[in-house]
Amino acid sequence: MSSGVLGLGLANALALLAAVAAAAVYARWLEPAEFAQWALALGLARAAQLLLDGGLKMALVRRQDAPSTAVLQRLVRISACIAVLLTLLAVLTTLAVVHSGKLDGASAVLFIGIPAAYLLSYPGLFAPLARLERAQRFGDIGRAEGGSVVLEFVLPVLGLWAGLPFEWAFAAAAVAARGLRTFWVRQAAGRLVDSGSDNAGACVNPSPRTHVLLKEAGGMQLVAGLSMLRDQMHLWLVLPWFGAHWAGQYGLALMACALASQVAVQTVARVSVPALRSTEPAAQWPQVLARLRTLALFTLPPLALLPAWMASLNTLAWDGRWELAVLIVPWLCLRMVAGVATTVLGSWLLVAGSPWRNAQAHAAWTACEAAAAVLALAVFGPMGLAISGALSAWFGIALFLHATRASVSSAGKAGWGPLLRTLLLRPSLAAVLALAGWVYLQPQHLLLATLLLPLAWLLEAPVRRWLRVQGMQTLLAARP
């Protein structure tokens, strides 16, 4: 593992620690409906940024050829104009909702401030960020993004302690964090260009042209939009049917799952596309399995203990107000297990296939998830979304495997057997499942089980080596 990738992982880990502590505070200080408002404002901001990006950053990263400075400047100008228009649309829409009486003036600060912070900072961010990713300068990216995430989660705590309304505290934190993220990324990219180690902005023969990038970006924007649509189902399905209380419970449960897994997921997803892009097609499937092994090693053990952590926090810190979120979390953890595989397979499909073939696979997966969710909500009530998601996510793996085989001639060996063995047959997972069973029977030992969690990671390599040796000895003994 390179020092840059390790730096990105450590930065994400620091951001995770800050986010975990801050989220625990917010769950205690905010009512579920207030938590749902924050989650909705954040979801709208990310959706607006997704619309603004248009898939351009990933289009710049995945291509072998780099665009010229003139093309990049043209894309930045287009992005800036769209950012201003989307911000004005957010302001006018929020004011119209306030005027209709469905939203109070204080909440309007949240629904204007957070989307504006995300939108207006992004035109100056995506091009230098793409240059850093193409150069695989993940240490610089980790420092900028990790630091801004810490600020976005920690600054609201300070604002709430100072007596600010929660809407102002969260909006001000988003403005400060997103502005600093853009400043830090641009500084890092400036050093990269000065050192002559990046070619993204200095290509003598400009390739590709603007319309080519925009066409490819459209497919990748559709992929990102469908992914966000799946992640935000609790807002557009649960919220209208069952109200803000249930949506807030889902929001906290989803945030807990993201915090337990995002360090490894964000790191692997970020580094996979540039790495696979520079790998020969015949060697991509072994590299996919290696990255899946790494992601499973660092993601599945925390997810196995997450339900116990949530139940303990709900009793000790949250006065039992998040009991529904505790019931939701185990189902979401099962969904996250499948998400480990779709993260790596999605990166491979993005490199190996065309953007629009990738979009077709994501569209089919989203349609399946939405249909299953509607049926499950009608049968099981609000819990149905979590139950259906735990099952339908595996359909996404099948779609990705099928689409990759259709795109890559050397992908014939890609299949369920190697994937499931790499994902689930892990000594670390067996060890942490034993710890989870112990905690389920004796919840008072949760702290001790948490302290023993690193042993699951430390035992992974020695146990795998021992199993290989035992397998070889059994094979030799069986020979005549």
Steps between C-alpha positions, in 0.01 A plus 500: 500500500651835396552782747242710315231233531592451866478875553156508339387214725636668814336830407168322448547326836554835675190637334311189611596548865385862492177405323420219744546725803304786344215277380463358850467854635248601235288191562481608866440871441266488199154357469444237226310755287790748529746225412285420194511869396879499516517170305258637238696826458825303468339260253369788289845662504670181384236444233545857374879457492453175311286682244760774477793262456330317218748214532781723374751426775479125449509548123829687543639230730409185304636604158851415388537832314487832684312816392671826420502807721252672267253213529531498881441874520193468279362226725563711812314797351204280409501352851511844665200625302297189585602531868362853521175399329451198728568712809241756391255215437563365851443843654177567308363152565571521874341845525193371316467210745539741793233728351262203469536437874653152466842613626597755764747779441769351724503174304536700178854590611586128497346432159669801341837507676611138460409462128656841423823399675525180296403657168703822501820331615495221242593677171843578641540151643428228243778572245793515749355201684493302175864594434602372842312172450652445155844547656394268790594766756262355755689634802425860396138407431467330838633798693264742325188286512564352843559841653187647344283207615630546855407866487156432355417262785678673788420866440124455557578364847684820582216708360241312705710538814520874427120521490445526124180351358577161349411626150763777514761272656477238226476753214806696619701181542419391144608837358831497687579133426421508129690825449809366672482170308509687169790720617707203620440291183592791274819560696600135467422493127699821452808337649445199274489714186803702608703184549418384150365168621151541365389516142134575545532870440800513270423265212645636173260306278164548670305179529219437562279784383233661715201327340664157539553561871146626543359192326697259718426705810126468434514124545706531819271769637208263449691233694569738788141623497359148515737414786382805693138411420552159662674651801224758555199268476416572863440864400290449188313185612491486880464875563181551290338176621594485866618848601814678617540288814558180308716682242716633784540150643610373159731800462687420822520126418639572153750747642616243755557240225685754289722601791582135574604426142586825323875506575569182304224554241602857413867411485459193279242666273726802453818310417345219293414696186849648437666169592276283280532749216877436490462117525489260206152349449625146565627602845194700607290219652778389742544863599124534553509201736800646684319829554185317604705304754645822643162671515332200665780475758457857622122537453321185611636473860374847608164432334466176698523688831306810388154377618637447852665843502175665387293320765747603771508864388120512485483385863791695648508824300177546307236425764341231281381747235665308214358154564366475145844581357644217711250261336588628152878475529542117476314494168705791367821322604397202288451738210845647560656153462372487142604863461863401559488289183306754292752772593791309348305354207359843421851647478604219268196542277564875485849437359431190291166590345347803340338759730159423355530123548587579860193723522276222364615262775437762768158585355392136509624468859319818608175387338525167681570669834215749459247231406608278789490795741146604404376142537678452834373833637145399411539160671728571798444872559792741561743214573442367148759729340779358715388141445472532122834681472681219680381257231483699177857635529627155398318542170736789429799266526348267239435792266854634537654157433285456190580850367874455557510165320326667207757782495831324567611193303730395786220515760387143442650387831301762690224319686310445822728229638826696526310814599311341790807314624698823501219695664368260766750221568722716718656411837449860616127483423463166683681642803291816519174308448598292803556824693162631384327183618673529836386862538146406399487247786687722748463869401704617800816378323463736201799714600724196532381367163575838343852495643546149358383607153855584373596137569266396218709707259832383646401132478387521136836444330643234740179294493482516120862386474432213743194392302702502177771285660242257636335481160830422329583233756159338453545506121847340524378236742216407264738428211594133448 
